[in-house]
Amino acid sequence: MKEKFISTLNYFNLIWALILTASSIYYYEFQRIPFYLFFISYFLEFVVERKWATIQFDKKKLYFSVLALFFLLAFFYHSYSTPEKYFDSLITRRIAILGFAIIGFFGVNNKFKLSYFLNTFIISSILAILFLIFYRIGIVEFLSNPNRSVLFTTERVICINRHMEFNLFLNISLVSIWYILTKSWTRTHWLKKTFYITCAFIFTYILIISEGRSGFQTGIILVAIFIFLEIWKRNKKLGIIVALVAPVLLIVAIKHQQRMTDTDIKIEPRIYLWKAALSLIKEKPIFGYGVNEAQVQFDTARVKYQTTQFAEYWKYKVRILHAHNQYLQTTLEFGIVGLLILLFLYTYPIFIADSNRTLLSIFFIIPCAYQSIFDVFITGVNYATIFCVLMLCILSMENNIVERGAIKNK
């Protein structure tokens, strides 16, 4: 009876983990219920299974301990006697980091399988795209309208999410497709192969017509790498030719992206945000300001650098404006010490993942690390959940895609 109850609880936790993963492509308000139910179900599982009783410290637990430390750094700087304007809001945005760090440390249940989550990324992406094209826009209108990029962008912003989060999800889905097919090609039914390949073409096309630059660049680079790897496995001479030609084609493609003109780059507001952040980092480079004081100082510093146009645009906005760069934001808050911890979180999984997930970890981390140049990532309310789910995929779940006996732990 107890075993049946535990099994039911395990499946309940798995289901909410998958729903949370699927909902991560949408705005945060769509994630709230899955978010809370996932963590509540894990807490119940934690208590019933007495997970603390079987802990053995290893490299993976070290990783999740550092992830928890990254969250807790904020409290080292916190003033408990003086009210802080931004502290509560900024900590709330990052709470997923602590929750997933605890889950990663104590482990997920044995119902969690890698293929479930990779397929969830893929299916969520294709359903979101089909919803926009067939229901919101109309397939005839989409195909016939020369401004389909504008149409798609408008409806996506209304119904799904900003281009940064949406395109990241598509890139993760591309990685998931590549990994599933490259690891199980001979065991995959032709209908599934057709589905995956069709999805890959659709995701790549949506990235090409997207107004997002970083997502587009990451996507075409990932696709180029996947093509090279598959050609290299079959014909090394042809692979060398592809490796020589591909960079030229990539540069041409990137230059022709709709928002890569000289004018777009000159008026890019991130440039002045980065200058403001750097001006503050120079004052406290080692330990930073802490999350609250960093935001207070940044609000003042950015006024010195922002354009008149952007100052007018931002006058009536109440949203917190950060450095739009995770590396600068972390250094601003916690100095070089914090930056080193962040780099550890981005690189260490590559070295401790089992041998069949090394490339998967690299290709999952590439979009995360690159996107971190243009937005806050691990400390962003949407990104934190996606990043932490990826880390569980790399480090904590059973790999049921690779045949048993082929997995070697490091």
C-alpha positions in Angstrom: 0.0 0.0 0.0 2.8 2.4 0.9 4.7 1.6 -2.3 1.6 2.3 -4.4 1.2 5.6 -2.6 4.8 6.6 -3.2 4.6 5.6 -6.8 1.5 7.7 -7.3 3.2 10.6 -5.6 6.2 10.1 -7.9 4.1 10.3 -11.0 2.2 13.3 -9.6 5.6 15.1 -9.1 6.7 14.1 -12.6 3.5 15.3 -14.3 3.8 18.7 -12.7 7.4 18.9 -13.6 6.5 18.2 -17.3 3.6 20.8 -17.2 6.0 23.3 -15.6 8.5 22.6 -18.4 5.9 23.0 -21.1 4.5 26.2 -19.6 8.0 27.8 -19.5 7.6 28.9 -23.1 4.8 31.2 -21.9 4.7 34.3 -19.8 5.4 33.7 -16.1 1.7 34.1 -15.0 1.0 30.8 -16.9 3.7 29.1 -14.9 2.6 30.0 -11.4 0.2 27.0 -10.7 2.5 24.3 -12.2 5.5 26.0 -10.3 3.9 25.7 -6.9 2.3 22.3 -7.4 5.6 20.9 -8.6 7.5 22.1 -5.5 4.6 21.1 -3.1 4.5 17.6 -4.6 8.3 17.3 -4.3 8.1 18.4 -0.7 5.6 15.6 0.0 7.7 13.1 -1.8 10.8 14.3 0.1 9.1 13.7 3.5 7.4 10.4 2.6 10.6 8.9 1.1 12.9 10.4 3.7 15.3 11.5 1.0 17.7 13.0 3.5 18.5 9.5 4.9 20.3 8.2 1.8 22.4 11.2 0.9 25.9 10.6 -0.4 27.9 13.7 -1.4 29.4 13.7 -4.9 30.3 16.1 -7.8 26.7 16.5 -8.8 25.7 17.4 -5.3 28.6 19.9 -5.2 27.1 21.6 -8.3 23.7 22.0 -6.8 25.2 23.2 -3.5 27.0 26.0 -5.4 23.7 26.7 -7.2 22.1 27.2 -3.8 25.0 29.4 -2.7 24.5 31.6 -5.7 20.9 32.3 -4.5 22.0 32.8 -0.9 24.7 35.3 -1.8 21.9 38.0 -1.8 21.3 37.5 1.9 25.0 38.1 2.8 24.6 41.7 1.6 21.0 42.2 2.9 20.4 44.8 5.6 18.0 43.4 8.2 17.6 46.7 10.0 17.0 49.1 7.1 14.1 48.6 4.5 15.5 47.8 1.1 13.5 48.9 -1.9 14.2 46.1 -4.4 15.3 43.2 -2.2 12.0 41.3 -1.9 11.1 41.7 -5.6 14.5 40.5 -6.8 14.7 37.6 -4.4 11.2 36.4 -5.5 12.3 36.3 -9.1 15.2 34.0 -8.1 13.4 31.6 -5.8 13.3 28.9 -8.5 17.1 28.7 -8.2 16.9 27.6 -4.5 14.1 25.2 -5.1 15.8 23.4 -8.0 19.1 23.4 -6.1 17.4 21.5 -3.3 15.7 19.1 -5.7 19.0 18.5 -7.6 20.9 17.9 -4.3 18.4 15.3 -3.0 17.5 13.9 -6.4 14.4 13.4 -8.5 12.5 10.2 -8.4 13.1 7.3 -10.8 10.0 8.2 -12.9 11.9 11.2 -14.4 13.3 10.2 -17.8 15.3 12.4 -20.2 13.2 11.6 -23.2 10.0 12.9 -21.5 11.5 16.3 -21.0 13.2 16.6 -24.4 10.0 15.7 -26.1 8.1 18.2 -23.9 10.3 21.0 -25.2 9.7 19.9 -28.8 6.0 19.4 -28.5 5.4 22.6 -26.5 7.3 24.5 -29.2 5.4 23.1 -32.1 2.0 23.5 -30.5 2.8 27.1 -29.7 3.8 27.8 -33.3 0.8 26.0 -34.7 -1.6 27.8 -32.4 -0.2 31.2 -33.6 -0.2 30.3 -37.3 -3.5 28.3 -37.6 -5.6 29.9 -34.9 -4.4 33.4 -34.2 -3.2 34.4 -37.7 -4.7 31.9 -40.1 -2.6 29.7 -42.3 -3.7 31.3 -45.6 -3.0 34.8 -44.2 0.4 33.7 -42.9 1.5 32.2 -46.2 0.2 34.9 -48.4 1.2 38.0 -46.4 4.7 39.4 -47.2 4.8 40.8 -43.6 4.3 37.4 -42.0 7.3 38.1 -39.7 5.4 41.1 -38.2 2.2 39.1 -38.0 3.8 36.3 -36.2 5.7 38.6 -33.8 2.6 40.6 -32.9 0.6 37.5 -32.0 3.5 35.8 -30.2 4.0 38.9 -28.0 0.2 38.9 -27.2 -0.3 35.2 -26.5 3.0 33.5 -25.8 6.1 35.4 -24.7 8.9 37.8 -25.7 11.3 36.8 -28.5 14.2 36.1 -26.0 12.3 33.4 -24.0 10.5 32.0 -27.0 13.6 31.7 -29.2 15.5 30.1 -26.4 12.9 27.5 -26.1 13.0 26.8 -29.8 16.8 26.5 -29.7 16.5 24.0 -26.8 14.0 22.1 -28.9 16.5 22.0 -31.8 19.1 20.6 -29.5 16.6 18.0 -28.2 15.7 16.9 -31.7 19.4 16.5 -32.6 20.1 14.5 -29.5 17.2 12.1 -29.8 17.9 11.4 -33.5 21.6 11.1 -33.2 21.4 8.7 -30.2 18.4 6.6 -31.4 18.3 6.9 -35.2 18.2 3.1 -35.9 15.6 2.5 -33.2 13.3 5.4 -34.2 10.2 4.7 -36.3 10.2 6.6 -39.6 7.0 8.5 -38.6 8.8 9.9 -35.6 11.8 10.8 -37.7 9.6 12.7 -40.1 7.9 14.5 -37.2 11.3 15.5 -35.6 12.8 16.6 -38.9 9.7 18.6 -39.8 9.7 20.3 -36.4 13.4 21.2 -36.9 12.7 22.9 -40.2 9.8 24.8 -38.7 11.8 25.9 -35.7 14.6 27.1 -37.8 12.3 29.0 -40.1 10.6 30.7 -37.2 14.0 31.7 -35.8 15.0 33.1 -39.2 11.9 35.4 -39.4 12.1 36.4 -35.7 13.0 39.9 -34.7 15.3 38.4 -32.1 18.9 38.6 -33.0 20.6 36.4 -30.4 18.1 33.6 -30.8 18.4 33.6 -34.5 22.2 33.6 -34.3 22.3 30.8 -31.8 19.9 28.8 -33.9 21.7 28.9 -37.2 25.0 28.2 -35.4 23.6 25.2 -33.7 22.1 23.9 -36.9 25.4 24.4 -38.7 27.2 22.5 -36.0 24.7 19.6 -36.1 25.1 19.4 -39.9 28.8 19.4 -39.6 28.9 16.7 -36.9 26.6 14.4 -38.9 28.6 14.9 -42.1 31.9 14.4 -40.2 30.8 11.1 -38.8 30.1 9.8 -42.3 32.7 11.6 -44.4 35.6 13.4 -42.7 36.9 15.0 -46.0 33.5 16.5 -46.7 33.2 17.5 -43.1 36.4 19.6 -43.5 35.0 21.4 -46.5 31.8 22.1 -44.6 33.8 23.5 -41.7 35.6 25.9 -44.1 32.6 27.1 -46.0 30.1 27.2 -43.1 31.6 30.2 -41.2 31.3 32.4 -44.4 27.7 31.4 -44.9 26.9 32.0 -41.3 28.4 35.5 -41.4 26.4 36.4 -44.5 23.2 35.0 -42.9 23.8 37.0 -39.7 24.4 40.2 -41.5 21.2 39.9 -43.4 19.1 39.4 -40.3 16.4 42.1 -40.2 17.7 43.8 -37.0 21.5 43.7 -37.8 21.7 47.0 -39.7 24.2 49.7 -38.6 21.2 51.8 -37.5 19.8 49.1 -35.3 23.1 48.5 -33.6 23.8 52.3 -33.0 20.4 52.8 -31.3 20.6 49.5 -29.3 19.7 50.5 -25.7 21.7 47.7 -24.2 24.9 49.5 -25.0 24.2 52.4 -22.6 23.0 49.9 -20.0 26.2 48.0 -20.2 28.2 51.3 -19.9 26.3 52.2 -16.8 26.9 48.8 -15.3 30.6 48.9 -16.1 31.0 52.4 -14.5 29.7 51.0 -11.2 31.6 47.7 -11.4 34.9 49.7 -11.5 34.0 51.1 -8.1 33.5 47.8 -6.4 34.9 45.0 -8.6 35.7 42.3 -6.0 32.5 41.9 -3.9 30.0 44.1 -5.7 27.1 46.0 -4.1 24.5 43.3 -3.2 21.2 42.9 -5.1 19.4 45.9 -3.6 22.1 48.4 -3.6 23.2 47.4 -7.1 19.8 48.2 -8.4 19.6 51.5 -6.5 23.0 52.5 -7.9 22.1 51.3 -11.4 18.9 53.3 -11.5 21.0 56.4 -10.9 23.9 55.5 -13.2 21.9 54.6 -16.3 20.4 58.1 -16.3 23.8 59.5 -17.1 24.1 57.2 -20.2 20.6 56.7 -21.6 19.5 58.6 -24.7 16.7 61.2 -24.6 14.5 59.0 -26.6 14.8 56.1 -24.2 14.5 58.3 -21.1 11.1 59.5 -22.4 10.1 55.9 -23.2 11.0 54.7 -19.7 9.5 57.6 -17.8 6.2 55.9 -17.1 7.5 52.4 -16.7 7.4 50.7 -13.3 9.3 47.6 -14.2 12.8 47.1 -12.8 15.4 47.9 -15.5 18.6 45.8 -15.1 21.8 45.6 -17.0 20.5 43.2 -19.7 23.6 41.1 -19.3 23.9 38.3 -16.8 27.7 38.6 -16.5 27.6 42.3 -15.8 24.5 42.0 -13.5 26.1 39.3 -11.4 29.4 41.2 -11.2 27.5 44.4 -10.2 25.7 42.5 -7.4 28.4 40.2 -6.2 31.7 41.3 -7.8 34.3 39.0 -9.4 33.5 36.4 -6.7 29.9 36.2 -7.9 31.0 36.1 -11.6 33.3 33.1 -10.9 30.4 31.3 -9.3 28.2 32.0 -12.3 30.9 30.8 -14.7 31.2 27.6 -12.6 27.4 27.1 -12.9 27.7 27.4 -16.7 30.7 25.2 -17.2 30.9 22.5 -14.5 28.0 20.4 -15.8 30.0 19.7 -19.0 32.7 18.0 -17.0 30.5 15.9 -14.7 27.8 14.8 -17.0 27.9 11.1 -18.1 29.8 10.6 -21.4 26.7 10.3 -23.5 25.4 13.7 -22.3 28.6 15.7 -22.7 27.6 17.1 -26.1 24.0 17.6 -24.9 25.3 19.6 -21.9 27.5 21.8 -24.2 24.6 22.4 -26.6 22.2 23.2 -23.8 24.7 25.6 -22.2 25.6 27.4 -25.4 22.2 29.2 -25.8 22.1 29.9 -22.1 25.6 31.4 -22.0 25.1 33.4 -25.2 21.7 34.7 -24.2 23.3 35.8 -20.9 25.2 38.5 -22.9 22.0 40.2 -23.9 19.7 39.6 -20.9 19.7 38.5 -17.2 19.3 34.8 -17.4 19.7 32.7 -14.3 18.3 35.5 -12.2 15.4 36.2 -14.6 12.0 34.9 -13.6 11.4 33.0 -16.8 14.9 31.9 -17.5 15.7 30.5 -14.1 13.1 27.7 -14.4 14.3 26.8 -17.9 17.9 26.7 -16.9 17.3 24.6 -13.8 15.2 22.1 -15.8 18.1 21.8 -18.2 20.5 21.1 -15.4 18.3 18.3 -14.1 18.2 16.9 -17.6 22.0 16.9 -17.8 22.7 15.7 -14.2 19.8 14.1 -12.5 17.5 12.1 -14.8 17.8 8.6 -16.2 19.0 8.7 -19.8 16.5 6.4 -21.5 17.4 7.6 -25.0 20.8 5.9 -25.0 20.8 2.1 -25.0 21.5 0.6 -21.6 25.1 -0.4 -21.1 26.3 2.5 -23.3 26.3 5.1 -20.5 29.6 5.8 -18.8 29.8 8.0 -15.8 32.6 10.4 -15.2 
